[in-house]
Amino acid sequence: MLAHGELLPAVVGELSASLDLDPSPRADGPGATASIAHRSWTVDGTRLVLDLARAGERGWVVALFFDGAPPPATEVAQWRVRLRDALEAAGLDLVEVTPADRGEDVFVPTEVAAIDPGFADPRDVLGDDLELLWPRLGIHADADRSVKIAHVQALMAGAAWRSATPQLRRQVAAFLGTAAGA
């Protein structure tokens, strides 16, 4: 989870306590240099690590890492709720949750396309089949509908959408339940 806001040292302590974090940074793994507090435990033989890290001046990342098999979905769902509550209590604004499990978890940039075709022809990048587009948008085909809608709307707001094929536009319009697919 990526959050934004000011965390004063006392609030960091409260947040760490509410999540049962060790007030020392992780020593290894991705993002360890930005870590400020963490905890680790085992569920069904899978080692989990919860980490609180800085991301810039006012950005915060709370990440749940695992070694081996993914943790049970119920464990992840419980942590999603607990982390949301803790971040809200700390006065932080939740920006993005990855992977998203609902539309409001998706960060939709206001002026940046979801797909940047660079020098490629956007028609080659987008294709003309909505079902084949999901992985290009960075989501699974079985993602929640609200997550898909947020990603498609971000794509449609970007420059690449101007080159979308009529077939893709029709499929997107049908998916969104609109007449034109913008």
GIVENUR-V923307 format. One record per residue. N is the residue number from 1. RES is the residue in three letters. NEAR is the number of other C-alpha atoms within 12 Angstrom. Layout:
n->(N,N)
res->(RES,RES)
near->(NEAR,NEAR)
This chain:
n->(1,2,3,4,5,6,7,8,9,10,11,12,13,14,15,16,17,18,19,20,21,22,23,24,25,26,27,28,29,30,31,32,33,34,35,36,37,38,39,40,41,42,43,44,45,46,47,48,49,50,51,52,53,54,55,56,57,58,59,60,61,62,63,64,65,66,67,68,69,70,71,72,73,74,75,76,77,78,79,80,81,82,83,84,85,86,87,88,89,90,91,92,93,94,95,96,97,98,99,100,101,102,103,104,105,106,107,108,109,110,111,112,113,114,115,116,117,118,119,120,121,122,123,124,125,126,127,128,129,130,131,132,133,134,135,136,137,138,139,140,141,142,143,144,145,146,147,148,149,150,151,152,153,154,155,156,157,158,159,160,161,162,163,164,165,166,167,168,169,170,171,172,173,174,175,176,177,178,179,180,181,182)
res->(MET,LEU,ALA,HIS,GLY,GLU,LEU,LEU,PRO,ALA,VAL,VAL,GLY,GLU,LEU,SER,ALA,SER,LEU,ASP,LEU,ASP,PRO,SER,PRO,ARG,ALA,ASP,GLY,PRO,GLY,ALA,THR,ALA,SER,ILE,ALA,HIS,ARG,SER,TRP,THR,VAL,ASP,GLY,THR,ARG,LEU,VAL,LEU,ASP,LEU,ALA,ARG,ALA,GLY,GLU,ARG,GLY,TRP,VAL,VAL,ALA,LEU,PHE,PHE,ASP,GLY,ALA,PRO,PRO,PRO,ALA,THR,GLU,VAL,ALA,GLN,TRP,ARG,VAL,ARG,LEU,ARG,ASP,ALA,LEU,GLU,ALA,ALA,GLY,LEU,ASP,LEU,VAL,GLU,VAL,THR,PRO,ALA,ASP,ARG,GLY,GLU,ASP,VAL,PHE,VAL,PRO,THR,GLU,VAL,ALA,ALA,ILE,ASP,PRO,GLY,PHE,ALA,ASP,PRO,ARG,ASP,VAL,LEU,GLY,ASP,ASP,LEU,GLU,LEU,LEU,TRP,PRO,ARG,LEU,GLY,ILE,HIS,ALA,ASP,ALA,ASP,ARG,SER,VAL,LYS,ILE,ALA,HIS,VAL,GLN,ALA,LEU,MET,ALA,GLY,ALA,ALA,TRP,ARG,SER,ALA,THR,PRO,GLN,LEU,ARG,ARG,GLN,VAL,ALA,ALA,PHE,LEU,GLY,THR,ALA,ALA,GLY,ALA)
near->(37,32,34,25,25,21,28,15,13,12,20,32,23,22,35,31,19,24,32,24,27,25,24,21,25,26,17,14,19,17,25,24,18,26,30,30,35,37,30,23,22,20,20,16,14,18,20,26,34,38,41,42,36,28,24,15,15,20,24,35,37,41,38,35,31,26,19,14,15,19,24,19,14,12,20,25,17,15,25,29,18,21,32,30,19,29,35,21,21,29,22,29,25,30,27,30,28,27,24,31,26,22,26,22,27,33,27,29,19,14,16,19,25,32,37,25,25,12,10,14,19,25,25,23,29,36,29,23,23,31,22,19,29,30,21,25,32,23,29,20,17,15,24,21,22,21,31,35,30,32,38,40,31,27,39,34,24,25,22,28,33,22,25,32,23,21,19,30,31,21,26,33,21,17,22,23,14,13,13,17,25,24)
